[in-house]
Amino acid sequence: MANSKPRRTKNSANYVGPQIRRLRAARGWSQAKLALRLQLSGLDIERGIVAQIESQFHCIKDKHIYHFARVLGVRESDLFVGFEK
C-alpha cells in the first residue's frame, strides 16, 4: 500500500470529532497534551489517533467517550452538540 493515509468516505467515522477539537483548542491544549491526559485517565491512545478522531477518520468506541468527556470536563452529551439525525 503506497499511500497509507486514511481516506475520507461519504460518511464520517464519528460525530464527536469536531466537538472534541473545539473543546481541546478552547483549553489551549495540543493533541499531544490531550492524548497524555487521556492516557493518565486510563485510555491507551496516541496523539495520531486523537488527530484522526478530530478529523472524523477514526471511529471512537462508546466506552471511550467517557474518557474524553471526563478529561475535557464536560458531560458526555456535550460532545454531541450540533449533531442532528
N, CA and C atoms as a LAMMPS dump frame, in Angstrom:
ITEM: TIMESTEP
0
ITEM: NUMBER OF ATOMS
255
ITEM: BOX BOUNDS ff ff ff
-5.0000000000000000e+02 5.0000000000000000e+02
-5.0000000000000000e+02 5.0000000000000000e+02
-5.0000000000000000e+02 5.0000000000000000e+02
ITEM: ATOMS id mol type element x y z
1 1 1 N 0.845 -1.162 0
2 1 2 C 0 0 0
3 1 3 C 0.896 1.232 0
4 2 1 N 0.949 1.934 -1.086
5 2 2 C 1.838 3.072 -1.24
6 2 3 C 1.406 4.259 -0.384
7 3 1 N 0.123 4.525 -0.33
8 3 2 C -0.381 5.657 0.434
9 3 3 C -1.212 5.137 1.595
10 4 1 N -0.68 5.222 2.809
11 4 2 C -1.375 4.669 3.971
12 4 3 C -2.227 5.71 4.69
13 5 1 N -2.376 6.902 4.115
14 5 2 C -3.208 7.919 4.739
15 5 3 C -4.668 7.499 4.665
16 6 1 N -5.422 7.751 5.747
17 6 2 C -6.848 7.42 5.707
18 6 3 C -7.555 8.285 4.677
19 7 1 N -8.537 7.729 4.038
20 7 2 C -9.315 8.467 3.055
21 7 3 C -10.686 8.779 3.62
22 8 1 N -11.134 9.994 3.39
23 8 2 C -12.467 10.373 3.84
24 8 3 C -13.496 9.684 2.951
25 9 1 N -14.449 9.073 3.587
26 9 2 C -15.529 8.425 2.855
27 9 3 C -16.747 9.334 2.885
28 10 1 N -17.809 8.887 2.267
29 10 2 C -19.045 9.67 2.238
30 10 3 C -19.55 9.923 3.655
31 11 1 N -19.433 8.928 4.517
32 11 2 C -19.879 9.046 5.901
33 11 3 C -18.678 9.229 6.822
34 12 1 N -18.84 10.07 7.81
35 12 2 C -17.782 10.276 8.791
36 12 3 C -17.685 9.07 9.702
37 13 1 N -16.499 8.838 10.224
38 13 2 C -16.282 7.702 11.115
39 13 3 C -16.825 7.973 12.515
40 14 1 N -17.054 9.239 12.864
41 14 2 C -17.625 9.579 14.172
42 14 3 C -18.3 10.943 14.077
43 15 1 N -19.084 11.272 15.079
44 15 2 C -19.779 12.556 15.115
45 15 3 C -19.182 13.521 16.136
46 16 1 N -18.336 13.033 17.016
47 16 2 C -17.843 13.852 18.117
48 16 3 C -16.513 14.529 17.84
49 17 1 N -15.846 14.164 16.762
50 17 2 C -14.518 14.692 16.464
51 17 3 C -14.419 16.209 16.446
52 18 1 N -15.287 16.9 15.705
53 18 2 C -15.189 18.365 15.673
54 18 3 C -15.409 19.01 17.043
55 19 1 N -16.291 18.436 17.83
56 19 2 C -16.542 18.975 19.17
57 19 3 C -15.333 18.748 20.074
58 20 1 N -14.716 17.582 19.971
59 20 2 C -13.501 17.307 20.747
60 20 3 C -12.422 18.312 20.371
61 21 1 N -12.247 18.559 19.074
62 21 2 C -11.247 19.53 18.614
63 21 3 C -11.532 20.91 19.183
64 22 1 N -12.801 21.333 19.127
65 22 2 C -13.174 22.657 19.625
66 22 3 C -12.904 22.793 21.124
67 23 1 N -13.299 21.775 21.886
68 23 2 C -13.099 21.816 23.34
69 23 3 C -11.616 21.781 23.699
70 24 1 N -10.848 20.984 22.972
71 24 2 C -9.397 20.905 23.223
72 24 3 C -8.744 22.251 22.943
73 25 1 N -9.068 22.838 21.8
74 25 2 C -8.479 24.115 21.415
75 25 3 C -8.876 25.231 22.386
76 26 1 N -10.114 25.188 22.876
77 26 2 C -10.583 26.204 23.828
78 26 3 C -9.774 26.176 25.119
79 27 1 N -9.195 25.028 25.444
80 27 2 C -8.383 24.9 26.64
81 27 3 C -6.911 25.2 26.365
82 28 1 N -6.586 25.415 25.099
83 28 2 C -5.202 25.703 24.734
84 28 3 C -4.306 24.48 24.746
85 29 1 N -4.915 23.298 24.641
86 29 2 C -4.152 22.051 24.678
87 29 3 C -3.774 21.613 23.276
88 30 1 N -2.611 21.015 23.164
89 30 2 C -2.225 20.366 21.916
90 30 3 C -2.872 18.978 21.889
91 31 1 N -2.831 18.357 20.725
92 31 2 C -3.329 16.988 20.631
93 31 3 C -2.49 16.065 21.511
94 32 1 N -1.197 16.331 21.593
95 32 2 C -0.316 15.515 22.434
96 32 3 C -0.699 15.646 23.911
97 33 1 N -1.038 16.866 24.334
98 33 2 C -1.427 17.067 25.732
99 33 3 C -2.744 16.351 26.034
100 34 1 N -3.695 16.425 25.113
101 34 2 C -4.957 15.71 25.306
102 34 3 C -4.704 14.209 25.365
103 35 1 N -3.871 13.693 24.478
104 35 2 C -3.553 12.259 24.486
105 35 3 C -2.922 11.859 25.816
106 36 1 N -2.018 12.678 26.331
107 36 2 C -1.379 12.378 27.615
108 36 3 C -2.407 12.362 28.741
109 37 1 N -3.292 13.327 28.773
110 37 2 C -4.327 13.367 29.815
111 37 3 C -5.262 12.162 29.701
112 38 1 N -5.572 11.76 28.473
113 38 2 C -6.399 10.572 28.277
114 38 3 C -5.678 9.322 28.762
115 39 1 N -4.378 9.244 28.497
116 39 2 C -3.587 8.11 28.972
117 39 3 C -3.585 8.053 30.497
118 40 1 N -3.448 9.205 31.13
119 40 2 C -3.452 9.252 32.591
120 40 3 C -4.81 8.877 33.169
121 41 1 N -5.886 9.051 32.375
122 41 2 C -7.22 8.68 32.838
123 41 3 C -7.524 7.201 32.581
124 42 1 N -6.576 6.509 31.907
125 42 2 C -6.757 5.074 31.698
126 42 3 C -7.059 4.657 30.271
127 43 1 N -7.056 5.603 29.337
128 43 2 C -7.33 5.277 27.938
129 43 3 C -6.009 5.212 27.174
130 44 1 N -5.711 4.07 26.594
131 44 2 C -4.475 3.881 25.839
132 44 3 C -4.662 4.46 24.439
133 45 1 N -4.156 5.671 24.219
134 45 2 C -4.352 6.381 22.956
135 45 3 C -3.126 7.222 22.658
136 46 1 N -2.843 7.394 21.384
137 46 2 C -1.707 8.209 20.95
138 46 3 C -2.199 9.479 20.276
139 47 1 N -1.305 10.449 20.136
140 47 2 C -1.655 11.724 19.517
141 47 3 C -2.222 11.538 18.111
142 48 1 N -1.656 10.632 17.35
143 48 2 C -2.129 10.397 15.99
144 48 3 C -3.57 9.936 15.934
145 49 1 N -3.968 9.14 16.895
146 49 2 C -5.361 8.676 16.949
147 49 3 C -6.278 9.837 17.331
148 50 1 N -5.822 10.693 18.246
149 50 2 C -6.61 11.888 18.593
150 50 3 C -6.828 12.729 17.333
151 51 1 N -5.785 12.907 16.538
152 51 2 C -5.894 13.683 15.299
153 51 3 C -6.898 13.043 14.347
154 52 1 N -6.857 11.733 14.225
155 52 2 C -7.781 11.041 13.334
156 52 3 C -9.223 11.123 13.836
157 53 1 N -9.4 11.065 15.157
158 53 2 C -10.749 11.213 15.726
159 53 3 C -11.276 12.614 15.444
160 54 1 N -10.444 13.631 15.691
161 54 2 C -10.865 15.008 15.455
162 54 3 C -11.198 15.254 13.986
163 55 1 N -10.509 14.573 13.09
164 55 2 C -10.747 14.733 11.649
165 55 3 C -11.841 13.815 11.137
166 56 1 N -12.423 13.045 12.027
167 56 2 C -13.518 12.107 11.733
168 56 3 C -13.092 10.971 10.804
169 57 1 N -11.812 10.604 10.865
170 57 2 C -11.31 9.461 10.108
171 57 3 C -11.316 8.182 10.937
172 58 1 N -11.34 8.306 12.247
173 58 2 C -11.204 7.167 13.144
174 58 3 C -12.472 7.008 13.967
175 59 1 N -12.972 5.801 14.052
176 59 2 C -14.132 5.512 14.9
177 59 3 C -13.729 5.633 16.366
178 60 1 N -14.642 6.109 17.163
179 60 2 C -14.404 6.178 18.6
180 60 3 C -15.408 5.246 19.265
181 61 1 N -14.907 4.403 20.122
182 61 2 C -15.782 3.463 20.821
183 61 3 C -16.62 4.215 21.849
184 62 1 N -17.824 3.739 22.035
185 62 2 C -18.719 4.368 23.007
186 62 3 C -18.07 4.467 24.377
187 63 1 N -17.388 3.414 24.793
188 63 2 C -16.786 3.416 26.128
189 63 3 C -15.653 4.437 26.256
190 64 1 N -15.101 4.907 25.133
191 64 2 C -14.023 5.894 25.188
192 64 3 C -14.547 7.314 25.3
193 65 1 N -15.819 7.51 24.926
194 65 2 C -16.414 8.843 25.027
195 65 3 C -16.384 9.319 26.472
196 66 1 N -16.565 8.405 27.4
197 66 2 C -16.496 8.743 28.832
198 66 3 C -15.164 9.406 29.161
199 67 1 N -14.068 8.828 28.684
200 67 2 C -12.738 9.368 28.983
201 67 3 C -12.566 10.768 28.389
202 68 1 N -12.986 10.948 27.143
203 68 2 C -12.87 12.264 26.521
204 68 3 C -13.669 13.298 27.308
205 69 1 N -14.899 12.972 27.67
206 69 2 C -15.739 13.911 28.409
207 69 3 C -15.119 14.235 29.769
208 70 1 N -14.642 13.227 30.47
209 70 2 C -14.062 13.442 31.796
210 70 3 C -12.823 14.331 31.717
211 71 1 N -11.938 14.026 30.794
212 71 2 C -10.697 14.787 30.667
213 71 3 C -10.983 16.228 30.227
214 72 1 N -11.966 16.406 29.347
215 72 2 C -12.302 17.751 28.875
216 72 3 C -13.211 18.502 29.843
217 73 1 N -13.696 17.823 30.876
218 73 2 C -14.515 18.464 31.902
219 73 3 C -15.914 18.81 31.449
220 74 1 N -16.487 17.954 30.591
221 74 2 C -17.845 18.179 30.099
222 74 3 C -18.671 16.913 30.277
223 75 1 N -19.974 17.036 30.062
224 75 2 C -20.829 15.846 30.062
225 75 3 C -20.645 15.112 28.74
226 76 1 N -20.896 13.824 28.744
227 76 2 C -20.784 13.047 27.512
228 76 3 C -21.692 13.611 26.429
229 77 1 N -22.883 14.033 26.808
230 77 2 C -23.83 14.579 25.832
231 77 3 C -23.305 15.863 25.188
232 78 1 N -22.427 16.579 25.875
233 78 2 C -21.861 17.814 25.321
234 78 3 C -20.99 17.554 24.102
235 79 1 N -20.508 16.334 23.963
236 79 2 C -19.678 16 22.805
237 79 3 C -20.527 15.848 21.541
238 80 1 N -21.841 15.765 21.704
239 80 2 C -22.739 15.569 20.566
240 80 3 C -23.487 16.853 20.21
241 81 1 N -23.04 18.004 20.701
242 81 2 C -23.672 19.274 20.388
243 81 3 C -23.627 19.495 18.882
244 82 1 N -24.748 19.886 18.318
245 82 2 C -24.813 20.147 16.892
246 82 3 C -25.097 18.917 16.065
247 83 1 N -25.186 17.75 16.718
248 83 2 C -25.476 16.517 15.995
249 83 3 C -26.959 16.449 15.724
250 84 1 N -27.308 16.24 14.485
251 84 2 C -28.718 16.064 14.107
252 84 3 C -28.868 14.744 13.398
253 85 1 N -29.999 14.107 13.609
254 85 2 C -30.257 12.817 12.971
255 85 3 C -30.448 12.985 11.487
